[in-house]
Amino acid sequence: MFNLGWTEVVIILLVAVVIFGPKKIPELGSTFGKTLRGFKEGMTQANSNQPSDQDDRD
């Protein structure tokens, strides 16, 4: 997706721990997960509401 290697991920995590502190990281992860889940559900609903090409052929 973002084409990140393991070293980049480790650096990002270390910076996040320094900025937010170790106690805030689980809360941020949970919020990010909920946001990502909502985005995916919205995309699925948007795709299911669009008429398919087969409907136009009838």
C-alpha positions in Angstrom: 0.0 0.0 0.0 2.6 2.6 1.1 5.6 0.5 0.1 7.3 0.9 3.5 10.1 -1.4 4.6 10.5 -2.7 8.1 13.1 0.0 9.0 10.7 2.8 8.0 8.0 1.3 10.1 10.3 1.0 13.1 11.3 4.7 12.8 7.7 5.8 12.5 6.8 3.8 15.6 9.7 5.2 17.6 8.8 8.8 16.6 5.1 8.1 17.6 6.2 6.8 21.0 8.4 9.9 21.5 5.7 12.3 20.5 2.6 10.7 22.1 4.1 8.7 24.9 3.7 4.9 25.4 0.4 5.2 27.2 -1.4 7.1 24.4 -0.3 4.7 21.6 -3.0 2.0 22.1 -5.7 4.7 22.1 -4.4 6.1 18.8 -4.2 2.7 17.3 -7.8 2.0 18.2 -9.0 5.3 16.8 -7.0 4.7 13.6 -8.5 1.2 13.2 -12.0 2.5 13.7 -11.4 5.2 11.1 -10.0 2.8 8.6 -12.9 0.4 9.1 -15.4 3.2 8.6 -13.6 4.3 5.4 -13.7 0.7 4.1 -17.4 0.3 4.9 -18.1 3.6 3.2 -16.2 2.5 0.1 -18.1 -0.8 0.0 -21.5 0.9 0.3 -20.5 3.4 -2.4 -19.5 0.5 -4.7 -22.7 -1.4 -4.0 -24.9 1.6 -4.8 -23.4 2.1 -8.3 -25.2 0.3 -11.1 -23.1 -2.3 -12.8 -22.4 -2.5 -16.5 -24.6 -5.5 -16.8 -27.6 -3.5 -15.7 -27.1 -1.1 -18.7 -27.1 -4.0 -21.2 -30.7 -5.0 -20.6 
